[in-house]
């Protein structure tokens, strides 16, 4: 089995297509984001994954030690 650390990160929805200042208009509103965050964490737990969560919307220091076969950043121009 595995484990998951689930943290909220609205900056994943950042749009930098208009220069250096990111826009976040595509991010979900906070209450909708919280529901999605909790749904995801609960769905993992329901499948037997050990889940730890951060505090939704909080400024957190998160460290990762990635021992992978691979980590891939996915980016696309598709809408």
GUROLO-348321 format. One record per residue (C-alpha): residue in one letter; residue number from 0; x, y, z. Coordinates in Angstrom, 1 decimal, decimal comma, padded with zeros to 4 digits, always signed. Layout:
BEGIN
type:A; seq:NUM; px:X; py:Y; pz:Z $
...
//
This chain:
BEGIN
type:X; seq:0; px:+000,0; py:+000,0; pz:+000,0 $
type:X; seq:1; px:+000,9; py:+003,6; pz:-000,3 $
type:X; seq:2; px:+000,1; py:+006,8; pz:+001,5 $
type:X; seq:3; px:-000,9; py:+010,3; pz:+000,4 $
type:X; seq:4; px:-000,3; py:+013,8; pz:+001,7 $
type:X; seq:5; px:-003,1; py:+015,9; pz:+000,4 $
type:X; seq:6; px:-002,6; py:+019,7; pz:+000,5 $
type:X; seq:7; px:-004,6; py:+022,4; pz:-001,2 $
type:X; seq:8; px:-002,7; py:+024,4; pz:-003,8 $
type:X; seq:9; px:-004,8; py:+027,0; pz:-005,7 $
type:X; seq:10; px:-001,6; py:+028,1; pz:-007,5 $
type:X; seq:11; px:-001,9; py:+025,1; pz:-009,8 $
type:X; seq:12; px:-004,7; py:+027,0; pz:-011,5 $
type:X; seq:13; px:-002,4; py:+030,0; pz:-012,2 $
type:X; seq:14; px:-002,7; py:+031,5; pz:-015,7 $
type:X; seq:15; px:+000,6; py:+033,2; pz:-016,8 $
type:X; seq:16; px:-000,3; py:+033,7; pz:-020,4 $
type:X; seq:17; px:-000,5; py:+037,5; pz:-019,9 $
type:X; seq:18; px:+002,9; py:+038,2; pz:-018,5 $
type:X; seq:19; px:+004,6; py:+037,7; pz:-015,2 $
type:X; seq:20; px:+001,7; py:+038,2; pz:-012,8 $
type:X; seq:21; px:-000,4; py:+035,1; pz:-012,6 $
type:X; seq:22; px:-004,2; py:+035,2; pz:-012,7 $
type:X; seq:23; px:-006,3; py:+032,8; pz:-010,6 $
type:X; seq:24; px:-009,7; py:+033,4; pz:-012,2 $
type:X; seq:25; px:-009,9; py:+029,7; pz:-013,2 $
type:X; seq:26; px:-009,4; py:+028,5; pz:-009,7 $
type:X; seq:27; px:-012,6; py:+027,3; pz:-007,9 $
type:X; seq:28; px:-014,1; py:+029,6; pz:-005,2 $
type:X; seq:29; px:-012,8; py:+028,7; pz:-001,7 $
type:X; seq:30; px:-015,9; py:+026,8; pz:-000,5 $
type:X; seq:31; px:-016,1; py:+024,8; pz:-003,7 $
type:X; seq:32; px:-012,4; py:+024,1; pz:-003,5 $
type:X; seq:33; px:-012,7; py:+022,9; pz:+000,1 $
type:X; seq:34; px:-015,4; py:+020,5; pz:-000,9 $
type:X; seq:35; px:-013,3; py:+019,1; pz:-003,8 $
type:X; seq:36; px:-010,3; py:+018,8; pz:-001,5 $
type:X; seq:37; px:-012,3; py:+016,9; pz:+001,1 $
type:X; seq:38; px:-013,9; py:+014,7; pz:-001,5 $
type:X; seq:39; px:-010,5; py:+013,8; pz:-003,0 $
type:X; seq:40; px:-009,0; py:+013,0; pz:+000,4 $
type:X; seq:41; px:-012,1; py:+010,9; pz:+001,4 $
type:X; seq:42; px:-012,1; py:+009,0; pz:-001,9 $
type:X; seq:43; px:-008,5; py:+008,0; pz:-001,4 $
type:X; seq:44; px:-009,2; py:+006,9; pz:+002,2 $
type:X; seq:45; px:-012,2; py:+004,9; pz:+001,1 $
type:X; seq:46; px:-009,9; py:+003,0; pz:-001,2 $
type:X; seq:47; px:-007,6; py:+002,0; pz:+001,6 $
type:X; seq:48; px:-004,9; py:+004,7; pz:+001,1 $
type:X; seq:49; px:-003,5; py:+006,2; pz:+004,3 $
type:X; seq:50; px:-004,2; py:+009,9; pz:+004,0 $
type:X; seq:51; px:-002,8; py:+012,9; pz:+005,9 $
type:X; seq:52; px:-004,0; py:+016,4; pz:+005,0 $
type:X; seq:53; px:-002,8; py:+019,9; pz:+005,4 $
type:X; seq:54; px:-005,0; py:+022,7; pz:+006,5 $
type:X; seq:55; px:-007,1; py:+023,9; pz:+003,6 $
type:X; seq:56; px:-006,1; py:+027,4; pz:+002,4 $
type:X; seq:57; px:-003,3; py:+027,7; pz:+004,9 $
type:X; seq:58; px:+000,3; py:+028,8; pz:+004,1 $
type:X; seq:59; px:+002,3; py:+025,7; pz:+004,8 $
type:X; seq:60; px:+005,9; py:+024,6; pz:+004,4 $
type:X; seq:61; px:+005,8; py:+021,2; pz:+002,5 $
type:X; seq:62; px:+008,9; py:+019,2; pz:+001,8 $
type:X; seq:63; px:+009,0; py:+016,2; pz:-000,6 $
type:X; seq:64; px:+011,5; py:+013,5; pz:-001,1 $
type:X; seq:65; px:+010,6; py:+012,1; pz:-004,5 $
type:X; seq:66; px:+012,0; py:+008,6; pz:-005,1 $
type:X; seq:67; px:+010,4; py:+007,8; pz:-008,3 $
type:X; seq:68; px:+010,7; py:+006,2; pz:-011,4 $
type:X; seq:69; px:+009,7; py:+009,5; pz:-012,8 $
type:X; seq:70; px:+007,9; py:+012,8; pz:-012,1 $
type:X; seq:71; px:+006,3; py:+014,5; pz:-015,1 $
type:X; seq:72; px:+005,0; py:+018,1; pz:-015,3 $
type:X; seq:73; px:+002,0; py:+018,1; pz:-017,6 $
type:X; seq:74; px:+001,4; py:+021,2; pz:-019,6 $
type:X; seq:75; px:-000,8; py:+021,8; pz:-022,6 $
type:X; seq:76; px:-002,2; py:+024,5; pz:-024,8 $
type:X; seq:77; px:-005,4; py:+022,6; pz:-025,3 $
type:X; seq:78; px:-008,5; py:+024,2; pz:-023,8 $
//
